[in-house]
Amino acid sequence: RLVQVTPGDAKLRNERAWWLLITGQRLDESRAVAEELLKDSPSDMRYLATLSLAHLREGNADRAIQVIELPFLGSTNPPSRARIAYAAALGNAGQREAARRVARPLSSQKLRTAERILITNWFDSVPNP
């Protein structure tokens, strides 16, 4: 509803796209939102994480990694969402050890259930609360 009231709010649009992707809904719409937001803020890690997750949900783990890897590795303190998207992409691409290393700093208690499910499908090192 907030997105309808304030359609120009980039943060809210990204939040909605992220949640839709986490829950596996409206993949094309969410990818398009992330791509549009990145036109104005091409290095925003939150938007890159959303786009990466969109590619992952569309079945393209390699593209998901390509979108997020360099900005993630270049960041000293990447946001949790970037960590989730990158770890999930690595895990889906069969790079389980790398995925575990990326996911390890995450606190499962701070993740939404759907986010936790996304990464626990791949990693035994992220415990459920």
Contact map, one row per residue, 1 for C-alpha under 8 A:
111110000000000000000000000000000000000000000000000000000000000000000000000000000000000000000000000000000000000000000000000000000
111111100001000000000000000000000000000000000000000000000000000000000000000000000000000000000000000000000000000000000000000000000
111111111001100100000000000000000000000000000000000000000000000000000000000000000000000000000000000000000000000000000000000000000
111111100000000000000000000000000000000000000000000000000000000000000000000000000000000000000000000000000000000000000000000000000
111111100000000000000000000000000000000000000000000000000000000000000000000000000000000000000000000000000000000000000000000000000
011111111000000000000000000000000000000000000000000000000000000000000000000000000000000000000000000000000000000000000000000000000
011111111100100000000000000000000000000000000000000000000000000000000000000000000000000000000000000000000000000000000000000000000
001001111100100000000000000000000000000000000000000000000000000000000000000000000000000000000000000000000000000000000000000000000
001001111111100000000000000000000000000000000000000000000000000000000000000000000000000000000000000000000000000000000000000000000
000000111111110000000000000000000000100000000000000000000000000000000000000000000000000000000000000000000000000000000000000000000
000000001111111000000000000000000000000000000000000000000000000000000000000000000000000000000000000000000000000000000000000000000
011000001111111100000000000000000000000000000000000000000000000000000000000000000000000000000000000000000000000000000000000000000
001000111111111110000000000000001000000000000000000000000000000000000000000000000000000000000000000000000000000000000000000000000
000000000111111111000000000000001100100000000110010000000000000000000000000000000000000000000000000000000000000000000000000000000
000000000011111111100000000000000000000000000000000000000000000000000000000000000000000000000000000000000000000000000000000000000
001000000001111111110000000000000000000000000000000000000000000000000000000000000000000000000000000000000000000000000000000000000
000000000000111111111000000011101100000000000000010000000000000000000000000000000000000000000000000000000000000000000000000000000
000000000000011111111100000001000000000000000000010010000000000000000000000000000000000000000000000000000000000000000000000000000
000000000000001111111110000000000000000000000000000000000000000000000000000000000000000000000000000000000000000000000000000000000
000000000000000111111111111001000000000000000000000000000000000000000000000000000000000000000000000000000000000000000000000000000
000000000000000011111111111001000000000000000000010011001000000000000000000000000000000000000000000000000000000000000000000000000
000000000000000001111111100000000000000000000000000010000000000000000000000000000000000000000000000000000000000001100100000000000
000000000000000000111111100000000000000000000000000000000000000000000000000000000000000000000000000000000000000001000000000000000
000000000000000000011111111000000000000000000000000000001000000000000000000000000000000000000000000000000000000000000000000000000
000000000000000000011111111000000000000000000000000000000000000000000000000000000000000000000000000000000000000000000000000000000
000000000000000000011001111111000000000000000000000000000000000000000000000000000000000000000000000000000000000000000000000000000
000000000000000000011001111111100000000000000000000001001100000000000000000000000000000000000000000000000000000000000000000000000
000000000000000000000000011111110000000000000000000001000000000000000000000000000000000000000000000000000000000000000000000000000
000000000000000010000000011111111000000000000000000000000000000000000000000000000000000000000000000000000000000000000000000000000
000000000000000011011000011111111100000000000000011001000000000000000000000000000000000000000000000000000000000000000000000000000
000000000000000010000000001111111110000000000000011001100000000000000000000000000000000000000000000000000000000000000000000000000
000000000000000000000000000111111111000000000000000000000000000000000000000000000000000000000000000000000000000000000000000000000
000000000000110010000000000011111111100000000000000000000000000000000000000000000000000000000000000000000000000000000000000000000
000000000000010010000000000001111111110000000011011000000000000000000000000000000000000000000000000000000000000000000000000000000
000000000000000000000000000000111111111000000010001000000000000000000000000000000000000000000000000000000000000000000000000000000
000000000000000000000000000000011111111100000000000000000000000000000000000000000000000000000000000000000000000000000000000000000
000000000100010000000000000000001111111111000010000000000000000000000000000000000000000000000000000000000000000000000000000000000
000000000000000000000000000000000111111111110011000000000000000000000000000000000000000000000000000000000000000000000000000000000
000000000000000000000000000000000011111111000000000000000000000000000000000000000000000000000000000000000000000000000000000000000
000000000000000000000000000000000001111111000000000000000000000000000000000000000000000000000000000000000000000000000000000000000
000000000000000000000000000000000000111111110000000000000000000000000000000000000000000000000000000000000000000000000000000000000
000000000000000000000000000000000000111111110001000000000000000000000000000000000000000000000000000000000000000000000000000000000
000000000000000000000000000000000000010011111001000000000000000000000010000000000000000000000000000000000000000000000000000000000
000000000000000000000000000000000000010011111111000000000000000000000000000000000000000000000000000000000000000000000000000000000
000000000000000000000000000000000000000000111111100000000000000000010011000001100100000000000000000000000000000000000000000000000
000000000000010000000000000000000000000000011111110000000000000000000000000000101100000000000000000000000000000000000000000000000
000000000000010000000000000000000110110000011111111000000000000000000000000000000000000000000000000000000000000000000000000000000
000000000000000000000000000000000100010001111111111100000000000000110000000000000100000000000000000000000000000000000000000000000
000000000000000000000000000000000000000000001111111110000000000000010000000000001100110000000000000000000000000000000000000000000
000000000000010011001000000001100100000000000111111111000000000000000000000000001000100000000000000000000000000000000000000000000
000000000000000000000000000001100110000000000011111111100000000100100000000000000000000000000000000000000000000000000000000000000
000000000000000000000000000000000000000000000001111111110000001110110000000000000000110010000000000000000000000000000000000000000
000000000000000001001100000000000000000000000000111111111000000100000000000000000000100010000000000000000000000000000000000000000
000000000000000000001000001101100000000000000000011111111100000100000000000000000000000000000000000000000000000000000000000000000
000000000000000000000000000000100000000000000000001111111111101100000000000000000000000000000000000000000000000000000000000000000
000000000000000000000000000000000000000000000000000111111111101100000000000000000000000110000000000000000000000000000000000000000
000000000000000000001001001000000000000000000000000011111111000000000000000000000000000000000000000000000000000000000000000000000
000000000000000000000000001000000000000000000000000001111111000000000000000000000000000000000000000000000000000000000000000000000
000000000000000000000000000000000000000000000000000000111111100000000000000000000000000000000000000000000000000000000000000000000
000000000000000000000000000000000000000000000000000000111111111100000000000000000000000000000000000000000000000000000000000000000
000000000000000000000000000000000000000000000000000000110011111110000000000000000000000011011000000000000000000000000000000000000
000000000000000000000000000000000000000000000000000000000001111111000000000000000000000010001000000000000000000000000000000000000
000000000000000000000000000000000000000000000000000100110001111111100000000000000000000000000000000000000000000000000000000000000
000000000000000000000000000000000000000000000000001111110001111111110000000000000000110010000000000000000000000000000000000000000
000000000000000000000000000000000000000000000000000100000000111111111000000000000000010011000000000000000000000000000000000000000
000000000000000000000000000000000000000000000000000000000000011111111100000000000000000000000000000000000000000000000000000000000
000000000000000000000000000000000000000000000001001100000000001111111100000000000000000000000000000000000000000000000000000000000
000000000000000000000000000000000000000000001001100100000000000111111111000000000100110000000000000000000000000000000000000000000
000000000000000000000000000000000000000000000000000000000000000011111111100000000000010000000000000000000000000000000000000000000
000000000000000000000000000000000000000000000000000000000000000001111111110000000000000000000000000000000000000000000000000000000
000000000000000000000000000000000000000000101000000000000000000000011111111000000000000000000000000000000000000000000000000000000
000000000000000000000000000000000000000000001000000000000000000000011111111001000110010000000000000000000000000000000000000000000
000000000000000000000000000000000000000000000000000000000000000000001111111100000000000000000000000000000000000000000000000000000
000000000000000000000000000000000000000000000000000000000000000000000111111100000000000000000000000000000000000000000000000000000
000000000000000000000000000000000000000000000000000000000000000000000011111111000000000000000000000000000000000000000000000000000
000000000000000000000000000000000000000000000000000000000000000000000000111111000000000000000000000000000000000000000000000000000
000000000000000000000000000000000000000000000000000000000000000000000000001111100000000000000000000000000000000000000000000000000
000000000000000000000000000000000000000000001000000000000000000000000001001111110110000000000000000000000000000000000000000000000
000000000000000000000000000000000000000000001100000000000000000000000000000011111110000000000000000000000000000000000000000000000
000000000000000000000000000000000000000000000000000000000000000000000000000001111111000000000000000000000100000000000000000000000
000000000000000000000000000000000000000000000100110000000000000000000000000000111111100000000000000000000000000000000000000000000
000000000000000000000000000000000000000000001101100000000000000000010001000001111111110000000000000000000000000000000000000000000
000000000000000000000000000000000000000000000000000000000000000000000001000001111111111000000000000001100100000000000000000000000
000000000000000000000000000000000000000000000000000000000000000000000000000000011111111100000000000000100000000000100010000000000
000000000000000000000000000000000000000000000000110110000000000100010000000000001111111110000000000000000000000000000000000000000
000000000000000000000000000000000000000000000000100100000000000110011001000000000111111111000000001001000000000000000000000000000
000000000000000000000000000000000000000000000000000000000000000000000000000000000011111111100000011101100000000000000010000000000
000000000000000000000000000000000000000000000000000000010000000000000000000000000001111111110000001000000000000000000110010000000
000000000000000000000000000000000000000000000000000110010000110110000000000000000000111111111000001000000000000000000000000000000
000000000000000000000000000000000000000000000000000000000000100010000000000000000000011111111111011000000000000000000000000000000
000000000000000000000000000000000000000000000000000000000000000000000000000000000000001111111111011000000000000000000000011000000
000000000000000000000000000000000000000000000000000000000000100000000000000000000000000111111110000000000000000000000000010000000
000000000000000000000000000000000000000000000000000000000000110000000000000000000000000011111110000000000000000000000000000000000
000000000000000000000000000000000000000000000000000000000000000000000000000000000000000001111111000000000000000000000000000000000
000000000000000000000000000000000000000000000000000000000000000000000000000000000000000001111111111000000000000000000000000000000
000000000000000000000000000000000000000000000000000000000000000000000000000000000000000001100111111100000000000000000000011000000
000000000000000000000000000000000000000000000000000000000000000000000000000000000000000000000011111110000000000000000000000000000
000000000000000000000000000000000000000000000000000000000000000000000000000000000000001001100011111111000000000000000000000000000
000000000000000000000000000000000000000000000000000000000000000000000000000000000000011111100011111111100000000000000000001000000
000000000000000000000000000000000000000000000000000000000000000000000000000000000000001000000001111111110000000000000000001010000
000000000000000000000000000000000000000000000000000000000000000000000000000000000000000000000000111111111000000000000000000000000
000000000000000000000000000000000000000000000000000000000000000000000000000000000010011000000000011111111000000000000000000000000
000000000000000000000000000000000000000000000000000000000000000000000000000000000011001000000000001111111100000000000010001011000
000000000000000000000000000000000000000000000000000000000000000000000000000000000000000000000000000111111100000000000000000011000
000000000000000000000000000000000000000000000000000000000000000000000000000000000000000000000000000011111110000000000000000000000
000000000000000000000000000000000000000000000000000000000000000000000000000000010010000000000000000000111111010000000000000001000
000000000000000000000000000000000000000000000000000000000000000000000000000000000000000000000000000000001111111000000000000001000
000000000000000000000000000000000000000000000000000000000000000000000000000000000000000000000000000000000111111000010000000001111
000000000000000000000000000000000000000000000000000000000000000000000000000000000000000000000000000000000011111100000000000000011
000000000000000000000000000000000000000000000000000000000000000000000000000000000000000000000000000000000111111100000000000000000
000000000000000000000000000000000000000000000000000000000000000000000000000000000000000000000000000000000011111111110000000000000
000000000000000000000000000000000000000000000000000000000000000000000000000000000000000000000000000000000000111111110000000000000
000000000000000000000000000000000000000000000000000000000000000000000000000000000000000000000000000000000000001111111000000000000
000000000000000000000110000000000000000000000000000000000000000000000000000000000000000000000000000000000000001111111100000000000
000000000000000000000100000000000000000000000000000000000000000000000000000000000001000000000000000000000000001111111110000000000
000000000000000000000000000000000000000000000000000000000000000000000000000000000000000000000000000000000001001111111111000000010
000000000000000000000000000000000000000000000000000000000000000000000000000000000000000000000000000000000000000011111111100000000
000000000000000000000100000000000000000000000000000000000000000000000000000000000000000100000000000000000000000001111111110000000
000000000000000000000000000000000000000000000000000000000000000000000000000000000001001100000000000000100000000000111111111001000
000000000000000000000000000000000000000000000000000000000000000000000000000000000000000000000000000000000000000000011111111111100
000000000000000000000000000000000000000000000000000000000000000000000000000000000000000000000000000000000000000000001111111000000
000000000000000000000000000000000000000000000000000000000000000000000000000000000000000100110001000000000000000000000111111100000
000000000000000000000000000000000000000000000000000000000000000000000000000000000000000000100001001100100000000000000011111111000
000000000000000000000000000000000000000000000000000000000000000000000000000000000000000000000000000000000000000000000001011111100
000000000000000000000000000000000000000000000000000000000000000000000000000000000000000000000000000100110000000000000001001111100
000000000000000000000000000000000000000000000000000000000000000000000000000000000000000000000000000000110111000000000011001111110
000000000000000000000000000000000000000000000000000000000000000000000000000000000000000000000000000000000001000000000001000111111
000000000000000000000000000000000000000000000000000000000000000000000000000000000000000000000000000000000001100000010000000001111
000000000000000000000000000000000000000000000000000000000000000000000000000000000000000000000000000000000001100000000000000000111
